[in-house]
């Protein structure tokens, strides 16, 4: 009898252990044995740490500073938060090789990543995403996150026709652009699967596909300008009224049809047909008060309703970064894009990163035609307030006291708000001569 009981006990223990082992094998996040598959490897943290390849280049951040560092095995580990949700999704039911190519069912890393392996499938969006997301895939090549406006400026200053000539640039300059400038230009996966490059890159939520959110996606790239302004980071500035009063986030105004593109290439972002407009919400704005009635055709909204904003310039690509360091500023100039924003004579502008020697570390000592574009761009900072330094007029002051240039004794008031030739460095005077306000202001102001 005792032998029978002992036999039953041993059999029971055998099955319990066997079941326990089976459970572990079926839970890739705890798996320490089965790595002979894409999923088995990328859900086995210990194994990833054994076979990872160390970084040869330090991950590059954006204008907001250095990117946070994630180890290579952390960037590709699928078994973390979001993995179970991914597994239940339509994407999770697909084979890894459907999107990434390569070879499944092997423990050999080199074999798994051999042939036509794709680290970022959405870089071939039409082929890899188009069967389910045809509209977005077909339109994404020219969407606003592909950097066509920036490429256009680089080409123009290089003496070429525009962005379509990018492939004509010297190979080392193209390489420098991809490594140093294109880090914030995104494919589908950079917004919907991964952390942005400027945020350290790598899987954000265990390979789950997600809707971007303001702080973890948008602001990570748009940090030094968009997020800096919207959140009121700058000393003496306040968060944008659309955040504090309306509770807006980026996607409240910038809808998916805008962000995904319409398939049409435009020479720069302000030429894009789907950009949000103030008038979409603020109807009849031109006649809502006397100030608007007088200036609706002269100034863009930001001239009156923006606060000081973050700006910098003269970037040494791949070297010390912006040599005109980040600072708060406010400059009104002649409209630099009158054929696109043809309503306004004067607009807010922001200094670009352009400098004649931008590419000196990539075997291009000087731009061939630096003067092809101004060193200040049309800008629309996301730091709107109803009452700003220009709209808060004190008791007894004239309505123009904070925005027109006038002489008060020996002092010229408000001259610092406008972009004059004297504000420019010698190397940018020729490039920006057509947007400075010298000789273009009302004669009644008397400003020289």
C-alpha positions in Angstrom: 0.0 0.0 0.0 2.8 2.4 0.9 4.5 1.5 -2.4 1.3 2.5 -4.2 1.0 5.8 -2.4 4.7 6.6 -3.1 4.2 5.8 -6.8 1.2 8.1 -7.0 3.1 10.9 -5.3 6.1 10.6 -7.6 3.8 10.5 -10.6 2.0 13.6 -9.4 5.3 15.5 -8.9 6.4 14.5 -12.3 3.3 15.9 -14.0 3.4 19.1 -11.9 7.0 19.7 -12.9 6.2 18.9 -16.5 3.3 21.3 -16.5 5.4 24.0 -14.8 8.1 23.6 -17.5 5.5 23.7 -20.2 4.1 26.9 -18.8 7.5 28.5 -18.7 8.1 27.5 -22.3 4.9 29.1 -23.3 5.7 32.4 -21.6 8.4 34.0 -23.7 9.0 36.7 -21.2 10.2 34.1 -18.7 11.8 31.8 -21.3 15.4 30.8 -20.7 15.6 27.9 -23.1 13.8 28.3 -26.4 15.5 31.1 -28.4 15.2 29.4 -31.8 12.7 31.9 -33.1 12.3 35.6 -33.6 9.8 35.9 -30.8 11.6 33.5 -28.5 14.9 35.5 -28.8 13.3 38.9 -28.4 11.3 38.0 -25.4 14.3 36.4 -23.6 16.0 39.2 -21.9 18.9 37.1 -20.6 19.7 35.8 -24.0 19.5 39.2 -25.6 22.1 40.4 -23.2 24.4 37.5 -24.2 24.1 38.0 -28.0 23.7 41.8 -28.4 26.1 43.9 -30.5 27.4 47.0 -28.7 26.7 50.4 -30.2 29.5 51.7 -32.5 28.0 55.2 -32.6 26.6 57.1 -29.6 22.8 57.6 -30.3 22.3 61.2 -31.3 19.7 63.4 -29.7 18.0 66.4 -31.2 18.0 70.1 -30.6 16.7 69.4 -27.1 20.0 67.8 -26.0 21.5 64.3 -25.9 19.2 61.3 -26.3 18.6 59.1 -23.2 20.6 56.0 -23.5 19.1 52.5 -23.7 21.2 49.5 -24.1 20.8 47.7 -27.5 19.1 44.7 -25.8 16.7 47.0 -24.0 15.7 48.6 -27.3 14.7 45.3 -28.9 13.2 43.5 -25.9 9.6 42.7 -26.6 8.6 41.1 -23.3 8.0 44.2 -21.4 4.9 46.3 -20.9 2.5 46.1 -23.8 3.7 42.7 -25.1 0.5 40.9 -24.1 -1.6 43.6 -25.7 0.5 43.3 -28.9 0.1 39.5 -29.0 -3.7 39.9 -29.0 -3.7 42.5 -31.7 -3.9 42.1 -35.5 -0.2 42.9 -35.8 0.7 40.4 -33.1 -1.0 37.6 -35.0 1.2 38.1 -38.1 4.5 36.4 -38.5 7.6 38.5 -37.7 9.0 37.8 -41.1 5.9 39.2 -42.8 7.1 42.6 -41.8 10.8 42.3 -41.0 11.8 39.6 -43.6 14.8 37.7 -42.3 14.7 34.0 -41.2 12.5 32.6 -38.4 13.0 29.4 -36.4 16.7 29.8 -35.9 18.8 30.5 -32.8 21.6 31.9 -35.0 21.5 35.7 -34.9 23.4 36.2 -38.1 21.0 33.9 -40.0 17.9 35.4 -38.5 19.0 38.9 -39.6 20.3 37.7 -43.0 19.3 38.5 -46.5 16.7 41.3 -46.9 16.1 41.8 -43.2 14.3 45.1 -42.4 14.9 46.7 -39.1 12.2 49.3 -39.8 9.6 47.8 -42.1 7.7 51.2 -42.5 10.7 52.5 -44.4 9.1 50.4 -47.1 5.6 51.5 -46.2 3.9 50.7 -49.4 5.2 47.2 -49.5 4.9 46.4 -45.8 2.0 48.5 -44.6 0.0 49.1 -47.8 -2.1 46.0 -47.8 -3.9 47.1 -44.7 -3.1 50.8 -44.5 -3.1 51.7 -48.2 -4.0 55.4 -47.9 -1.4 56.2 -45.2 1.3 54.1 -46.8 0.8 55.6 -50.3 0.9 59.2 -48.8 3.6 58.9 -46.3 6.6 59.4 -48.6 5.9 63.2 -48.8 4.4 63.7 -45.4 5.7 66.5 -43.2 7.9 64.2 -41.1 10.1 63.3 -44.1 12.1 66.5 -44.1 11.5 67.6 -47.6 11.5 71.3 -46.7 14.8 71.0 -44.9 16.3 68.9 -47.8 15.1 71.6 -50.1 17.0 74.3 -48.2 20.2 72.3 -48.1 20.0 71.7 -51.9 19.2 75.3 -52.7 22.2 76.6 -50.6 24.3 73.9 -52.4 23.5 75.5 -55.7 20.9 72.8 -56.7 17.3 73.1 -57.7 15.5 71.6 -54.7 14.8 68.5 -52.6 14.6 66.3 -55.7 18.3 66.9 -56.2 19.3 65.6 -52.8 20.9 62.5 -54.3 23.3 64.9 -56.2 24.9 66.1 -53.0 28.3 64.6 -52.1 28.0 61.2 -50.6 29.6 62.2 -47.3 27.2 65.2 -47.0 24.2 62.9 -47.5 25.6 60.5 -44.9 26.0 63.4 -42.5 22.4 64.6 -43.1 21.0 61.2 -42.4 23.0 60.7 -39.2 22.7 64.3 -37.8 19.7 66.0 -39.3 17.2 63.2 -40.1 17.1 61.8 -36.6 13.7 63.6 -35.9 12.3 62.7 -39.3 10.1 59.7 -38.7 8.7 56.6 -40.4 5.4 55.1 -39.2 7.1 52.9 -36.6 9.0 55.9 -35.1 5.6 57.3 -33.9 3.5 54.2 -33.5 5.9 51.5 -32.2 9.2 52.9 -31.1 10.4 55.7 -28.9 11.5 58.6 -31.2 15.2 58.7 -32.0 15.7 61.8 -29.9 14.1 59.8 -27.0 16.6 56.9 -27.2 14.9 54.8 -29.8 13.8 51.2 -29.4 10.5 49.5 -28.7 8.3 51.7 -26.5 5.6 49.3 -25.4 6.7 45.7 -26.1 6.1 46.1 -29.8 2.5 47.2 -29.3 1.2 49.7 -31.8 -0.1 52.8 -30.1 -1.6 56.2 -30.8 1.1 58.9 -30.2 0.7 61.0 -27.1 2.0 64.5 -26.6 4.7 64.1 -24.0 6.1 60.7 -25.0 6.1 61.1 -28.7 5.5 64.7 -30.0 7.4 66.7 -27.4 10.3 64.3 -27.4 11.3 65.5 -30.9 9.6 68.9 -30.8 11.3 69.8 -27.6 13.4 72.9 -27.9 10.8 74.8 -29.9 7.3 73.3 -30.0 7.2 71.7 -26.6 9.4 74.4 -25.0 6.8 77.0 -26.0 3.6 75.1 -25.5 4.6 74.1 -21.9 5.9 77.5 -21.0 9.4 76.2 -20.2 11.3 79.5 -21.0 12.0 81.9 -18.2 9.2 84.5 -17.8 6.9 82.6 -20.3 3.6 80.9 -19.6 2.1 77.7 -21.1 0.0 78.2 -24.2 -3.6 79.2 -23.5 -4.8 76.3 -25.6 -3.2 74.0 -23.0 -4.2 75.8 -19.9 -7.7 76.9 -20.9 -8.9 74.4 -23.4 -6.8 71.3 -22.3 -5.5 70.8 -25.9 -2.7 68.5 -26.8 -0.8 68.3 -30.1 -3.4 66.0 -31.7 -6.2 68.4 -30.9 -5.2 70.6 -33.8 -2.7 68.4 -35.8 -5.0 65.6 -37.0 -4.0 62.3 -38.5 -4.8 63.4 -42.1 -2.2 66.2 -41.7 0.4 64.1 -40.0 0.1 61.2 -42.4 0.2 63.4 -45.5 -1.9 63.6 -48.6 0.7 62.3 -51.1 1.5 65.7 -52.5 5.1 67.1 -52.2 5.2 70.7 -51.1 8.3 72.9 -51.1 8.0 73.6 -47.4 5.6 72.9 -44.5 3.6 76.1 -44.6 2.6 75.2 -48.2 0.8 72.1 -47.0 -3.0 72.2 -47.5 -4.0 70.4 -44.3 -2.3 72.6 -41.7 -4.6 73.8 -39.0 -5.6 77.5 -39.1 -6.6 79.9 -36.3 -9.7 80.6 -38.3 -10.9 77.0 -38.0 -11.9 77.8 -34.4 -11.8 81.6 -34.2 -14.4 82.6 -36.9 -14.8 86.2 -38.1 -11.5 87.0 -36.4 -10.7 89.8 -38.7 -13.6 91.9 -37.4 -13.7 90.8 -33.8 -12.1 94.0 -32.5 -10.5 97.2 -33.8 -6.9 95.8 -33.6 -7.8 92.9 -35.8 -9.7 95.1 -38.2 -6.7 97.3 -38.6 -3.9 94.7 -38.8 -5.6 91.5 -40.1 -3.9 92.0 -43.5 -0.6 93.2 -42.1 0.5 90.8 -39.3 0.1 87.2 -38.8 -1.7 86.3 -35.5 1.6 85.4 -33.7 3.0 88.9 -34.0 0.6 90.0 -31.3 -0.3 86.8 -29.5 3.1 85.0 -29.2 5.4 85.3 -26.2 9.2 85.3 -26.5 10.3 82.0 -28.0 13.4 79.8 -28.1 15.8 80.3 -30.9 19.4 79.5 -31.9 21.4 79.2 -35.1 24.6 78.7 -37.0 24.8 74.9 -36.5 28.1 73.1 -37.1 26.7 69.8 -38.2 28.3 66.9 -36.4 30.5 69.2 -34.3 29.7 71.7 -31.5 26.1 72.1 -32.6 24.5 75.6 -32.7 27.1 78.3 -32.2 24.5 80.9 -31.7 23.3 79.4 -28.5 19.7 78.9 -27.5 18.0 82.0 -26.2 14.6 83.7 -25.9 13.9 86.2 -28.6 11.1 87.9 -30.6 11.6 89.2 -34.2 9.2 90.7 -36.7 10.4 90.8 -40.3 9.0 91.2 -43.8 7.2 88.0 -44.8 9.8 85.5 -46.0 7.2 83.4 -47.8 4.9 85.9 -49.5 3.8 83.4 -52.3 2.6 81.0 -49.6 1.4 83.2 -46.8 0.3 86.0 -49.2 -2.0 87.7 -46.7 0.7 89.2 -44.5 3.3 91.9 -45.0 5.0 91.4 -41.6 5.4 88.1 -39.8 7.2 86.6 -36.9 10.5 84.9 -37.8 12.9 82.6 -36.2 16.6 82.2 -36.9 17.5 79.0 -38.7 20.4 76.7 -38.1 22.0 77.6 -41.4 25.6 78.8 -41.7 27.9 78.9 -44.6 30.1 76.2 -43.1 27.4 73.8 -41.9 29.0 70.8 -43.6 32.7 71.5 -43.1 33.1 68.3 -41.1 31.6 66.4 -44.1 34.0 67.6 -46.7 32.0 70.6 -47.8 33.9 73.7 -46.5 31.3 76.2 -47.7 27.9 76.2 -49.2 28.1 77.1 -52.9 25.1 79.5 -52.8 24.4 80.2 -49.1 22.4 83.4 -50.0 19.7 81.3 -51.8 17.5 81.5 -48.7 17.1 83.8 -45.6 18.7 82.8 -42.3 15.3 83.5 -40.6 12.2 81.5 -41.3 8.5 82.2 -41.0 7.5 80.9 -37.6 4.4 80.3 -35.6 5.4 79.5 -31.9 2.9 77.4 -29.9 2.9 79.9 -27.0 -0.2 81.8 -27.6 -1.8 84.1 -25.0 -4.7 86.5 -25.4 -2.7 89.2 -23.5 1.0 89.5 -24.2 3.7 92.2 -23.8 2.4 93.6 -27.1 -1.3 93.7 -26.3 -1.1 94.8 -22.6 -1.3 98.6 -23.0 -1.0 100.5 -19.8 -3.4 103.3 -18.6 -2.8 106.5 -20.5 -0.7 104.8 -23.2 -1.4 104.9 -26.8 -2.8 101.7 -28.4 0.5 101.3 -30.3 2.8 101.8 -27.2 4.0 98.2 -27.1 4.4 97.4 -30.8 5.1 100.5 -33.0 8.6 102.0 -33.1 8.6 105.6 -31.7 11.0 107.9 -30.0 10.6 108.6 -26.3 13.1 111.3 -25.6 16.4 109.9 -26.8 15.2 106.3 -26.7 13.7 104.3 -29.5 10.9 102.2 -28.1 10.2 98.7 -29.5 12.9 98.7 -32.0 14.2 95.4 -30.6 11.1 93.7 -31.8 12.0 94.1 -35.5 14.7 92.5 -37.6 17.0 95.2 -38.9 20.2 94.7 -41.0 22.1 95.7 -37.9 20.8 92.6 -36.2 22.5 90.3 -38.7 26.0 88.8 -38.7 28.1 89.7 -41.7 27.9 86.2 -43.1 24.0 86.3 -43.2 23.4 89.9 -44.5 23.2 88.9 -48.2 21.0 85.9 -47.5 18.5 87.9 -45.4 18.6 91.3 -47.0 15.0 90.9 -48.5 13.3 90.3 -45.2 14.9 93.0 -42.9 12.6 96.0 -42.2 15.0 98.7 -43.0 13.2 101.3 -45.2 10.0 99.2 -45.1 8.3 100.5 -41.9 5.7 103.3 -42.0 7.4 106.7 -42.5 5.4 108.1 -39.6 7.4 106.0 -37.2 10.5 107.8 -38.1 12.7 104.7 -37.5 15.9 104.4 -39.5 
